[in-house]
Structures are given as structure tokens and as C-alpha cells.
């Protein structure tokens, strides 16, 4: 009992729980038009997303439940961040919606395949998605501190689509669900062994 509780009560899990609890509040702030407060909550959530994995690895606090909690918190943060950009930058997003819809379609496909095959949300923690998190964080911070930059938006959406495509391919090629897969190269190498 003590060991299982020790695996749950970790700093990375606390950071993920923060993101989960901040998501509905941030969504409400966006819908009510509180741009600055929304931006603060989203930026803190994006920062905790970057920190939780680093802390988990540094302090050997990586767990299956933590990986799943992190994936769910990441998904909620992404949904709310997209909602906020849509609410506060509607004209710019509407004019460039094809890029956003392309990314969301590929991400939805990867999520659907993983849920159908393994009855779990994707929690592969691929390197491409870690880089994607940084690029999206740069985009979101830029939008809420400077304004919408079209080329940065397109770059972020194209990279996010490619990272999501890797989720699709990993979900197709793995024989059993595993977290911390690094990338398709390592999955194919492990499946061949």
C-alpha cells in the first residue's frame, strides 16, 4: 500500500493534476473573455507540462499512472488552449482554419486508433510530441503576449500534424500498449527484435 501511494503522490503527478484542474477554469476564463487571466493559466499549464516529464526522469518518478495522467492533462490543456486561441483570435484562426483542422483530424485519428486497439488514450511520450509541445507553447505564448503570427501558426500546425501522424503509426505498429516509446524508429526496432 505504501509503495503504491508513493507512486501516486509525486511532484510530476501533482503538476498533471494542476493542469487537469486548471483546464475547466481556463476554459471558463476564455468563454467569459478574460484574455490576460486565461493566458496566465495556459502559460503556467504549458510550463508544468514541460517540467513534469523532466522531474519524473530526474527523480525516477516515472509510473504508468503518471504517464496516463500526464497524457490526459496534456489533452485537456491542448483543447482549452485551442479554445482560447479560437475565442480570442477568431478572425485569424478562421482565415487559416485548414491548418488547425488538419492537425486536429490527424490527432483524432491517432487517439481513436489507440482507444480502439488498447482501450487507452495515447500516452506514448514520443520525442516528436515533446518537441511539438515546445513549439505549441511558443505559439500560444506568442499569441497571448504579442499577437497572431501566421507563419508561426502554420509551422506549429504542420509540425503538430507530423507528430500526430507518428502517434497514428506507433498505435498501428505496436503489438501491446506501452508508454515512453521515444518514436517510430524505436518501436519498429523493438517490434523486429
N, C-alpha and C positions, 0 to 999 in steps of 0.2 A: 504494500500500500504506500509506504513512504517513498519508494523508488518511482512508482507511477505518478505520485503527486509532484515529485521533484522534476519529472519530465514535463509536467504541465505548467508548473509555476516557474517560468523562465522569463528573462528580460525580452527575448525575441517574441514570445507568445504575448506578453503584455503590450508590446508595440503593435502586434497584429490586432489585438483586442481593442486598442485605442483606435486603429483605423476602422474597425467594424463599428464602433460606437460613434465615431466622428462622421461616418458616411451619411446617416439619416439627417444629422444636424446640418451638415454642409449642403445636402440636397434642399432642405428647408430654407437655408440662407439664400441659395441660388434662386429658388422659386419666389422668395419674398423680395429679391432684388438687392440684397446686401453683398455687393461685389467684394468689398475690401475684406469683410469677415470671412466670406466664402474663400477668397484667395488665401487667407492666413491658414484656415483649416486644411485646405487642399495641399498647400506647401508643406505644412507640418506632416500630413499623411504621406506625402511623397518622400520626405526626408526619413520618416520612420521605415518606409518601405526599403529604402537604400540601406538603412542601418541594421535592420533585424537579421538579415542573412549574414552580414559581416560579423555581428555579435555572436550569432549561433555557431558559426565556424570557429571563431577565435576562442570561445569559451566551451566548445564541444557540447553545445546545447541543441544540436540538430536532432529532431524527432519526427516521426511520421505525422503525429497530430499537429506539430508545429508547421510542417510543410503544407498540410491541408488547410490549416487555419490561415497561414500566410497567403495561399492561393485564393481563398475566399475573400480575405481582406483586400488583396490586390484587385480582384474583380470588382468589388464594391467601390473601391476608390476610383478605378477607371471609369465605371459607369457614372459616378457622381461628377467626376472631373469633366467628362464629355457633356453631361447635362449642363454644367456650369458654363462651359465654352459655348454651348448651343444657346443658352439663355442670354448670356452677356455679349456674345459675338454673332448673333443670329444672321445678320446680313452677310458677313464674311464666310461663315460656315455654309450658308445656303448657296452662295456662289461657287463654293468648292466642295459641295457635299459628296460628289462621286468618290473622292479620295477617302473620306470618312466611312462611307457606306461599304467601300471595297474592303477596308480594314475590318470593320465590324462583321462583314459576311465571312471572311476567312477565319476570324476568331470564333465566330459562332459555329462554323463547321468543325474546327478543332475541338471545341468544347462538346459539341454533340457527339462526335465520334468517340471521344474519351468517356463520356457518360454512358453511351450505348454499350461500348465494349467492356468497360470496367466498373460502371456504376459509381464513378467518382469524377469530381472536377479535375481538370488538368493541374497537376502540381509537379510538373517536370523540372522546373527551375533551370531552364536552358540558358546557356550563355547569351544566346541571341536575345532572349527576353530580358535578361539583366541589362544588356546594352540598350534595349528598347525602353526599359524603364527610365534610364538616364535621359535618353533623347526626348521621351514624352514629358519628363519632369522639366527639362529645359524649355520645351514648347509651352507647357502650362504656366511656368513661372514668367516666361516672356510675355505671354498673352495678358496676364494679370498685372504685370508691372510696366510693360511698355506698350503692348497692343498686338493685334493680329499681324503676323508676317507670313504672307502667302507661301513663299518658298520653304520656310521652316515647317509650316503645316504640311505641305506636300511631302517634304523629306521625311518628316515624322510618320506620316500615314503610310508611305511606301515601305519604310523600314519596319513599321509595326505589322504591315501585311506580310512581309517576308518572314518575320519572327513568328507570326501566327501560322504561316504555311509550314514552318518547321514543327510546330505543335501538331498539325494535321499529320505530317509524315511520321513523327515519332509515335503518335497514337495508332497509326496503321501498322507500323513495323514491330513494335514491342509485343512480346508474347504474354507478358504479365505486367501489371501496373507497378511502377517503381518511381520514386521521386528522385531528384538530383541526377538527372540524366546527362547533363552537360550540353549535348547536342546530337544531331542525327548521325554524325560520323561515329561517335562513341556507341550509340545504340546499334548501328549496323555492325560495328566491330564486335560488340558483346553478343549480338544475336548469331553471328557467324561462328563464334567460339563454342 
